[in-house]
Every structure is written in structure tokens, then in C-alpha cells.
Amino acid sequence: MLEIRKAADRGHAQHGWLDSHHTFSFAEYYDRAHMGWSALRVINDDTVQAGEGFGAHGHRDMEIFSYVLEGALEHKDSMGSGSVIRPGDVQLMSAGTGVQHSEFNHSRTEPVHFLQIWIVPKFSGIKPNYQEKRFSDEEKRGRLRLVVSPDGQDGSLTIVQDARVYAGLLDGDEKIEQPLPAGRHAYVHVARGQLTLNGLSLSAGDGVKIADETMLTLAGGENAEVLVFDLP
């Protein structure tokens, strides 16, 4: 099963300082047909204007990670973590028993474009935790680089769920084949550019819910950046 979620069909919120597209139901946007997929609950495609951002607010019992496409995103939280992440960086916050954090555009002149992704944890009430790591373009060029996993495999960030997230870059004749174990779900999100998934043409912002498939084939990339979620 391959079910396409076209970019134009996503929820959309325009707040002036924030332009946000919601793959799944979020905030004022509600669509009971799109409440998430397996443990994947949120993919928000956010552009925040210069000097603006999300003030301090709370989360609990959610695995939240940010993936920057353009610009610089500044993070601060009640655990004492603080950093600025840029394209290539992946930031993961396990909210657990509760954490307060803020996210702002670090630049005073340029917008920041990033994906904020929520995955429901396998266990509730864990100790909050913060991680970040840089994954170079060379690690993702023409292949899927594991960036999030339940066991930190290959230097990936560790998530409290039986889920794995891969990032890849495709262009020209590059082709990626990714086996999908029996009984697993998957989700593919095109962050930028264009590509094909098992022959289906996809563009930036498109996503695909996947079940009962054994192989994912990504090809035909045109300046494409893609995230692949292997889900329970």
C-alpha cells in the first residue's frame, strides 16, 4: 500500500511570522483521516521570519526532532540545553516527564525553514533528554543515512521508540533501494526537490504512507532531499 499525501492537501497556517504546513492534524487543523501514521504523529514544515519564533512552551511524553533545511534555528530548554542548528544538523528532544523549550530564528535578516517532527514514545514518564548531531551531505549523497534509531546505531541519535529515521540526497542517476521488514510501516517525506518512490512521482512537501511493501526504491532525483521513516 502506497498512499500519497500531496503537499497542497496539507493543513496550512499563516501567522505572518510563521508559515506552517501540517502533514497531520495539528493545532487548529483537524482531519480525522490524517491523525498520524503508526508512531509518527507530526510533520510540520515551518518557515519562521527573521528574529521571530516560538516562545517558551511545554511538552511531555513526546519525541520531538528538528531538521533544518535553510537558515539557523536557535533552541533553549529547561534542561539547560542551548544551541543553534543549521542545515545538516539534527536535534532530538525527548520530552518525557516534561520540558519547557523555545525555538527562534537565530538570524535577524533571513528566514529559517525547518521540519519539526513528533514521534510518540514507546514509554511514558521517562527522564527528559536532549541530543544533537551533524550529518554531512557526503554521508547522505546517493544513500540513506540513519539519523535516528532506538539503539544509536551508526552514531545516530537515540529515540524512545522502535522507529528509525533516514535522510538522503538524490540527484540524476542516483538510486536507493531500502528493504522494509515484514509487518513494518513506513513514511516517506520529500523535504525538497523531486524524486520517484516505487515509480510514483513526488515533489517537495509530498508524503507517502506505506504498508505491506518489501522494498522502497527512490530514484529520479532532482535536487531531492528525503526523509524515510521505518515505523512499528
C-alpha contacts under 8 A as a table, 3 or more apart, distances in Angstrom:
res1	aa1	res2	aa2	distance
1	M	209	K	7.68
1	M	210	I	5.53
1	M	211	A	5.11
1	M	212	D	5.97
1	M	213	E	6.65
2	L	208	V	6.19
2	L	209	K	5.74
2	L	210	I	4.86
2	L	211	A	6.93
3	E	208	V	5.32
3	E	209	K	5.03
3	E	210	I	6.61
4	I	206	D	7.23
4	I	207	G	5.86
4	I	208	V	4.42
4	I	209	K	6.51
5	R	9	D	6.95
5	R	10	R	7.57
5	R	23	T	7.68
5	R	206	D	5.74
5	R	207	G	4.92
5	R	208	V	5.70
5	R	209	K	7.61
6	K	9	D	5.41
6	K	10	R	7.02
6	K	205	G	7.06
6	K	206	D	4.61
6	K	207	G	6.43
7	A	10	R	5.62
7	A	23	T	7.85
7	A	203	S	7.88
7	A	204	A	7.13
7	A	205	G	4.52
7	A	206	D	4.54
7	A	207	G	7.38
10	R	21	H	6.10
10	R	22	H	5.46
10	R	23	T	5.13
10	R	24	F	7.36
11	G	21	H	5.54
11	G	22	H	4.71
11	G	23	T	6.57
11	G	24	F	7.45
11	G	25	S	7.38
11	G	29	Y	5.91
12	H	19	D	7.63
12	H	20	S	5.77
12	H	21	H	4.56
12	H	22	H	6.15
12	H	29	Y	7.62
13	A	18	L	7.78
13	A	19	D	6.04
13	A	20	S	5.18
13	A	21	H	6.48
14	Q	17	W	7.92
14	Q	18	L	6.02
14	Q	19	D	4.69
14	Q	20	S	6.41
15	H	18	L	5.04
15	H	19	D	6.32
16	G	19	D	6.91
17	W	48	V	5.76
17	W	49	Q	5.12
17	W	52	E	6.32
17	W	53	G	7.60
18	L	46	D	6.90
18	L	47	T	5.82
18	L	48	V	4.72
18	L	49	Q	6.51
18	L	53	G	7.75
19	D	46	D	5.81
19	D	47	T	5.19
19	D	48	V	6.59
20	S	44	N	6.44
20	S	45	D	5.57
20	S	46	D	4.46
20	S	47	T	6.41
21	H	44	N	5.66
21	H	45	D	5.03
21	H	46	D	6.53
22	H	25	S	6.67
22	H	26	F	6.57
22	H	29	Y	7.76
22	H	42	V	7.45
22	H	43	I	6.18
22	H	44	N	4.77
22	H	45	D	6.54
23	T	34	H	7.56
23	T	42	V	6.89
23	T	43	I	5.45
23	T	44	N	6.39
23	T	207	G	7.92
24	F	30	Y	7.96
24	F	31	D	7.51
24	F	34	H	5.02
24	F	35	M	5.34
24	F	36	G	5.55
24	F	41	R	6.90
24	F	42	V	5.72
24	F	43	I	6.62
25	S	29	Y	5.43
25	S	30	Y	4.61
25	S	31	D	5.63
25	S	32	R	7.47
25	S	34	H	6.01
25	S	35	M	5.25
25	S	36	G	7.43
25	S	42	V	7.54
26	F	29	Y	5.24
26	F	30	Y	6.39
26	F	42	V	7.31
27	A	30	Y	7.49
30	Y	34	H	7.99
30	Y	35	M	7.95
31	D	34	H	5.39
31	D	35	M	6.75
32	R	35	M	5.76
34	H	37	W	7.83
35	M	41	R	6.78
36	G	39	A	7.32
36	G	40	L	5.55
36	G	41	R	4.36
36	G	42	V	6.57
37	W	40	L	5.14
37	W	41	R	6.52
37	W	187	Y	7.62
37	W	209	K	7.05
38	S	41	R	7.76
38	S	185	H	6.95
38	S	231	L	6.45
38	S	232	P	6.44
39	A	119	I	5.54
39	A	120	V	5.20
39	A	121	P	7.58
39	A	163	A	7.94
39	A	231	L	6.61
39	A	232	P	6.99
40	L	117	I	7.94
40	L	118	W	6.37
40	L	119	I	4.64
40	L	120	V	6.51
40	L	231	L	7.62
41	R	117	I	7.60
41	R	118	W	5.44
41	R	119	I	5.49
41	R	120	V	6.58
42	V	116	Q	7.44
42	V	117	I	5.18
42	V	118	W	4.77
42	V	119	I	7.06
43	I	115	L	6.58
43	I	116	Q	5.82
43	I	117	I	4.59
43	I	118	W	6.76
44	N	115	L	5.57
44	N	116	Q	5.16
44	N	117	I	6.43
45	D	113	H	7.53
45	D	114	F	6.14
45	D	115	L	4.73
45	D	116	Q	6.71
45	D	205	G	7.82
46	D	113	H	5.72
46	D	114	F	5.46
46	D	115	L	6.06
46	D	116	Q	7.40
47	T	111	P	6.60
47	T	112	V	5.59
47	T	113	H	4.36
47	T	114	F	6.53
48	V	52	E	6.37
48	V	53	G	6.38
48	V	104	F	7.89
48	V	105	N	6.41
48	V	111	P	5.58
48	V	112	V	5.38
48	V	113	H	6.59
49	Q	52	E	5.62
49	Q	53	G	7.73
49	Q	105	N	6.92
49	Q	110	E	6.92
49	Q	111	P	4.49
49	Q	112	V	6.67
50	A	105	N	5.83
50	A	106	H	7.48
50	A	107	S	5.52
50	A	108	R	4.77
50	A	109	T	5.22
50	A	110	E	5.14
50	A	111	P	4.94
50	A	112	V	7.36
51	G	104	F	6.85
51	G	105	N	5.32
51	G	106	H	6.40
51	G	107	S	5.87
51	G	108	R	4.77
51	G	109	T	7.46
52	E	104	F	5.73
52	E	105	N	5.65
53	G	102	S	7.71
53	G	103	E	5.68
53	G	104	F	3.93
53	G	105	N	5.85
54	F	57	H	7.84
54	F	102	S	5.56
54	F	103	E	5.12
54	F	104	F	5.96
55	G	101	H	7.62
55	G	102	S	4.92
55	G	103	E	6.70
55	G	104	F	7.65
56	A	77	D	7.93
56	A	100	Q	6.03
56	A	101	H	5.00
56	A	102	S	4.39
56	A	103	E	7.83
57	H	100	Q	5.22
57	H	101	H	5.67
57	H	102	S	6.54
58	G	98	G	6.84
58	G	99	V	5.58
58	G	100	Q	4.32
58	G	101	H	6.49
59	H	62	M	7.05
59	H	95	A	5.76
59	H	98	G	5.66
59	H	99	V	5.60
59	H	100	Q	6.52
60	R	95	A	4.66
60	R	96	G	5.09
60	R	97	T	5.53
60	R	98	G	4.28
60	R	99	V	6.44
61	D	94	S	7.38
61	D	95	A	5.41
61	D	96	G	4.31
61	D	97	T	6.32
61	D	98	G	7.12
61	D	120	V	7.32
61	D	121	P	6.62
61	D	123	F	7.91
61	D	124	S	5.41
61	D	125	G	6.48
61	D	126	I	7.61
62	M	94	S	6.16
62	M	95	A	5.40
62	M	96	G	6.46
62	M	118	W	6.55
62	M	119	I	6.25
62	M	120	V	5.29
62	M	121	P	5.79
63	E	92	L	7.13
63	E	93	M	6.00
63	E	94	S	4.64
63	E	95	A	6.29
63	E	118	W	5.59
63	E	119	I	5.07
63	E	120	V	6.12
63	E	121	P	6.04
63	E	159	I	6.88
63	E	160	V	7.19
64	I	92	L	5.74
64	I	93	M	5.20
64	I	94	S	6.32
64	I	95	A	7.44
64	I	116	Q	7.09
64	I	117	I	5.69
64	I	118	W	4.57
64	I	119	I	6.50
65	F	90	V	7.01
65	F	91	Q	5.29
65	F	92	L	4.20
65	F	93	M	6.09
65	F	116	Q	5.87
65	F	117	I	5.32
65	F	118	W	6.57
66	S	90	V	6.00
66	S	91	Q	5.24
66	S	92	L	6.67
66	S	114	F	6.76
66	S	115	L	5.62
66	S	116	Q	4.61
66	S	117	I	6.31
67	Y	87	P	7.37
67	Y	88	G	7.66
67	Y	89	D	6.65
67	Y	90	V	5.25
67	Y	91	Q	6.88
67	Y	114	F	5.53
67	Y	115	L	5.11
67	Y	116	Q	6.60
68	V	71	G	7.24
68	V	72	A	7.35
68	V	73	L	7.37
68	V	85	I	7.10
68	V	86	R	5.67
68	V	87	P	4.82
68	V	88	G	6.96
68	V	89	D	6.77
68	V	90	V	7.40
68	V	112	V	7.71
68	V	113	H	6.22
68	V	114	F	4.16
68	V	115	L	6.35
69	L	86	R	7.53
69	L	87	P	5.15
69	L	88	G	7.82
69	L	112	V	7.80
69	L	113	H	5.50
69	L	114	F	5.20
69	L	115	L	7.61
69	L	191	A	7.87
70	E	86	R	7.06
70	E	87	P	5.94
70	E	111	P	7.83
70	E	112	V	5.54
70	E	113	H	4.99
70	E	114	F	6.83
71	G	86	R	6.11
71	G	87	P	7.13
71	G	105	N	7.87
71	G	107	S	7.53
71	G	110	E	6.92
71	G	111	P	6.28
71	G	112	V	4.31
71	G	113	H	6.37
72	A	84	V	6.29
72	A	85	I	5.63
72	A	86	R	4.74
72	A	87	P	7.62
72	A	105	N	6.18
72	A	106	H	5.48
72	A	107	S	6.64
72	A	112	V	5.79
73	L	84	V	5.39
73	L	85	I	5.26
73	L	86	R	6.54
73	L	103	E	6.69
73	L	104	F	5.86
73	L	105	N	4.97
73	L	106	H	5.46
73	L	112	V	6.58
74	E	82	G	7.44
74	E	83	S	5.81
74	E	84	V	4.29
74	E	85	I	6.49
74	E	103	E	5.53
74	E	104	F	5.10
74	E	105	N	6.01
74	E	106	H	5.28
75	H	81	S	7.65
75	H	82	G	5.34
75	H	83	S	5.39
75	H	84	V	6.21
75	H	85	I	7.92
75	H	101	H	7.19
75	H	102	S	5.86
75	H	103	E	4.76
75	H	104	F	6.73
76	K	80	G	7.12
76	K	81	S	5.69
76	K	82	G	4.35
76	K	83	S	6.84
76	K	101	H	5.53
76	K	102	S	5.42
76	K	103	E	6.77
77	D	80	G	5.71
77	D	81	S	5.53
77	D	82	G	6.65
77	D	99	V	7.04
77	D	100	Q	5.51
77	D	101	H	3.94
77	D	102	S	6.36
78	S	81	S	7.25
78	S	99	V	5.97
78	S	100	Q	5.20
78	S	101	H	6.23
79	M	99	V	7.27
79	M	128	P	7.78
79	M	129	N	7.77
79	M	130	Y	7.98
81	S	130	Y	7.12
84	V	106	H	7.12
85	I	89	D	5.67
85	I	90	V	7.53
85	I	91	Q	7.55
86	R	89	D	5.60
88	G	134	R	5.44
88	G	135	F	5.23
88	G	136	S	5.81
88	G	137	D	7.03
89	D	132	E	6.97
89	D	133	K	5.62
89	D	134	R	4.17
89	D	135	F	6.16
90	V	132	E	5.52
90	V	133	K	5.52
90	V	134	R	6.22
90	V	135	F	7.56
90	V	147	V	7.52
91	Q	130	Y	7.70
91	Q	131	Q	5.92
91	Q	132	E	4.26
91	Q	133	K	6.71
92	L	130	Y	5.92
92	L	131	Q	5.17
92	L	132	E	6.01
92	L	157	L	7.20
92	L	159	I	8.00
93	M	128	P	7.42
93	M	129	N	5.80
93	M	130	Y	4.58
93	M	131	Q	6.41
94	S	127	K	7.91
94	S	128	P	5.26
94	S	129	N	5.03
94	S	130	Y	6.38
94	S	159	I	7.49
94	S	160	V	7.70
95	A	98	G	5.34
95	A	99	V	5.52
95	A	127	K	7.73
95	A	128	P	4.93
95	A	129	N	6.86
96	G	99	V	7.52
96	G	124	S	6.29
96	G	125	G	5.11
96	G	126	I	4.55
96	G	127	K	5.43
96	G	128	P	4.79
96	G	129	N	7.81
97	T	124	S	7.46
97	T	125	G	4.69
97	T	126	I	5.84
97	T	127	K	6.09
97	T	128	P	6.38
98	G	128	P	6.72
99	V	128	P	6.77
105	N	108	R	7.63
105	N	111	P	6.92
105	N	112	V	5.89
107	S	110	E	5.66
107	S	111	P	7.17
107	S	112	V	7.88
119	I	161	Q	7.89
120	V	161	Q	7.37
121	P	124	S	6.76
121	P	159	I	7.77
121	P	160	V	5.23
121	P	161	Q	5.05
122	K	160	V	5.85
122	K	161	Q	4.73
122	K	162	D	7.33
123	F	126	I	7.00
123	F	160	V	7.01
123	F	161	Q	7.77
131	Q	157	L	6.73
132	E	157	L	7.15
133	K	157	L	7.34
135	F	139	E	6.53
135	F	140	K	7.67
135	F	147	V	7.64
136	S	139	E	5.38
136	S	140	K	6.89
137	D	140	K	5.17
137	D	141	R	5.89
137	D	169	L	7.50
138	E	141	R	5.23
139	E	143	R	7.60
139	E	145	R	6.26
140	K	143	R	5.37
140	K	144	L	5.81
140	K	145	R	5.32
140	K	167	A	6.36
140	K	168	G	4.61
140	K	169	L	5.47
141	R	144	L	7.89
141	R	168	G	6.27
141	R	169	L	4.81
141	R	170	L	6.39
142	G	168	G	6.65
142	G	169	L	5.66
142	G	170	L	5.20
142	G	171	D	7.50
142	G	174	E	5.43
142	G	175	K	6.55
142	G	176	I	6.69
143	R	168	G	5.53
143	R	169	L	6.87
143	R	170	L	7.67
143	R	175	K	7.79
143	R	176	I	5.87
144	L	166	Y	5.43
144	L	167	A	5.31
144	L	168	G	4.53
144	L	169	L	7.73
144	L	176	I	7.36
145	R	166	Y	5.15
145	R	167	A	5.23
145	R	168	G	6.16
146	L	149	S	7.30
146	L	153	Q	7.80
146	L	154	D	7.16
146	L	156	S	6.08
146	L	164	R	7.11
146	L	165	V	5.98
146	L	166	Y	4.37
146	L	167	A	6.61
147	V	155	G	7.72
147	V	156	S	4.55
147	V	157	L	6.03
147	V	164	R	7.66
147	V	165	V	5.78
147	V	166	Y	5.53
147	V	167	A	6.77
148	V	152	G	7.10
148	V	156	S	5.02
148	V	157	L	4.65
148	V	158	T	5.85
148	V	159	I	6.46
148	V	163	A	7.77
148	V	164	R	5.39
148	V	165	V	4.97
148	V	166	Y	7.06
149	S	152	G	5.51
149	S	153	Q	6.49
149	S	156	S	6.20
149	S	157	L	6.25
149	S	158	T	5.24
149	S	159	I	5.70
149	S	161	Q	7.96
149	S	162	D	7.39
149	S	163	A	5.96
149	S	164	R	4.45
149	S	165	V	6.62
150	P	153	Q	7.87
150	P	158	T	5.22
150	P	159	I	4.92
150	P	160	V	6.00
150	P	161	Q	5.87
150	P	162	D	5.62
150	P	163	A	6.37
150	P	164	R	7.01
151	D	158	T	5.78
151	D	159	I	7.58
152	G	155	G	5.60
152	G	156	S	4.75
152	G	157	L	5.45
152	G	158	T	4.83
153	Q	156	S	5.60
159	I	162	D	7.89
159	I	163	A	7.52
162	D	231	L	6.84
162	D	232	P	6.25
163	A	229	F	7.14
163	A	230	D	5.60
163	A	231	L	4.81
163	A	232	P	6.50
164	R	229	F	5.83
164	R	230	D	5.05
164	R	231	L	6.76
165	V	227	L	6.84
165	V	228	V	5.71
165	V	229	F	4.62
165	V	230	D	6.33
166	Y	227	L	5.60
166	Y	228	V	5.06
166	Y	229	F	6.48
167	A	225	E	7.35
167	A	226	V	5.76
167	A	227	L	4.65
167	A	228	V	6.46
168	G	225	E	5.76
168	G	226	V	5.32
168	G	227	L	6.56
169	L	223	N	7.46
169	L	224	A	5.65
169	L	225	E	4.64
169	L	226	V	6.50
170	L	174	E	5.82
170	L	175	K	7.32
170	L	195	L	7.71
170	L	219	A	7.23
170	L	220	G	7.67
170	L	221	G	4.76
170	L	222	E	6.87
170	L	223	N	6.40
170	L	224	A	5.13
170	L	225	E	6.54
171	D	174	E	5.80
171	D	220	G	6.85
171	D	221	G	4.18
171	D	222	E	4.93
171	D	223	N	5.36
171	D	224	A	6.31
172	G	220	G	6.13
172	G	221	G	5.61
172	G	222	E	6.39
173	D	219	A	7.23
173	D	220	G	6.56
173	D	221	G	7.51
174	E	219	A	6.27
174	E	220	G	7.27
174	E	221	G	7.11
175	K	217	T	7.21
175	K	218	L	5.72
175	K	219	A	4.59
175	K	220	G	7.43
176	I	216	L	7.98
176	I	217	T	5.70
176	I	218	L	5.05
176	I	219	A	6.52
177	E	215	M	6.74
177	E	216	L	5.66
177	E	217	T	4.52
177	E	218	L	6.41
178	Q	215	M	5.70
178	Q	216	L	5.02
178	Q	217	T	6.42
179	P	214	T	5.75
179	P	215	M	4.38
179	P	216	L	6.17
180	L	184	R	6.71
180	L	185	H	7.99
180	L	186	A	7.82
180	L	213	E	6.61
180	L	214	T	4.79
180	L	215	M	5.47
180	L	216	L	7.03
180	L	230	D	7.57
181	P	184	R	5.76
181	P	214	T	6.36
182	A	212	D	7.16
182	A	213	E	7.80
182	A	214	T	6.81
183	G	211	A	7.82
183	G	212	D	6.85
183	G	232	P	7.67
184	R	211	A	6.84
184	R	212	D	7.48
184	R	230	D	7.02
184	R	231	L	5.95
184	R	232	P	5.24
185	H	209	K	7.87
185	H	210	I	5.77
185	H	211	A	4.89
185	H	212	D	7.43
185	H	230	D	6.23
185	H	231	L	4.94
185	H	232	P	5.85
186	A	209	K	6.37
186	A	210	I	4.91
186	A	211	A	6.49
186	A	228	V	7.15
186	A	229	F	5.28
186	A	230	D	4.69
186	A	231	L	5.39
187	Y	207	G	7.00
187	Y	208	V	5.56
187	Y	209	K	4.89
187	Y	210	I	5.74
187	Y	228	V	5.90
187	Y	229	F	5.01
187	Y	230	D	6.93
187	Y	231	L	7.75
188	V	207	G	5.38
188	V	208	V	5.21
188	V	209	K	6.98
188	V	210	I	7.94
188	V	226	V	7.14
188	V	227	L	5.85
188	V	228	V	4.61
188	V	229	F	6.29
189	H	205	G	6.77
189	H	206	D	6.05
189	H	207	G	4.37
189	H	208	V	6.73
189	H	226	V	5.82
189	H	227	L	5.24
189	H	228	V	6.52
190	V	193	G	7.30
190	V	194	Q	7.41
190	V	202	L	7.20
190	V	203	S	6.39
190	V	204	A	5.06
190	V	205	G	5.49
190	V	206	D	5.62
190	V	207	G	6.28
190	V	224	A	7.30
190	V	225	E	6.20
190	V	226	V	4.55
190	V	227	L	6.47
191	A	204	A	5.39
191	A	205	G	5.84
191	A	224	A	7.44
191	A	225	E	5.36
191	A	226	V	5.36
191	A	227	L	7.03
192	R	203	S	7.10
192	R	204	A	4.37
192	R	205	G	7.01
192	R	223	N	7.20
192	R	224	A	5.34
192	R	225	E	5.16
192	R	226	V	7.13
193	G	203	S	5.90
193	G	204	A	5.26
193	G	221	G	7.41
193	G	222	E	5.59
193	G	223	N	4.96
193	G	224	A	4.13
193	G	225	E	6.54
194	Q	201	S	7.47
194	Q	202	L	5.68
194	Q	203	S	4.34
194	Q	204	A	6.21
194	Q	220	G	7.57
194	Q	221	G	5.64
194	Q	222	E	5.09
194	Q	223	N	6.80
194	Q	224	A	5.31
195	L	201	S	6.05
195	L	202	L	5.48
195	L	203	S	6.61
195	L	218	L	6.86
195	L	219	A	5.84
195	L	220	G	4.92
195	L	221	G	4.23
195	L	222	E	6.27
195	L	224	A	6.35
196	T	199	G	5.33
196	T	200	L	5.03
196	T	201	S	4.48
196	T	202	L	5.69
196	T	217	T	7.84
196	T	218	L	5.63
196	T	219	A	5.28
196	T	220	G	5.68
196	T	221	G	7.08
197	L	200	L	5.04
197	L	201	S	6.69
197	L	202	L	7.27
197	L	216	L	6.75
197	L	217	T	5.57
197	L	218	L	4.80
197	L	219	A	6.78
198	N	216	L	6.21
198	N	217	T	5.06
198	N	218	L	6.61
199	G	217	T	7.93
202	L	206	D	6.00
202	L	207	G	7.77
203	S	206	D	5.64
210	I	213	E	6.94
213	E	216	L	7.51
218	L	221	G	7.85
221	G	224	A	5.30
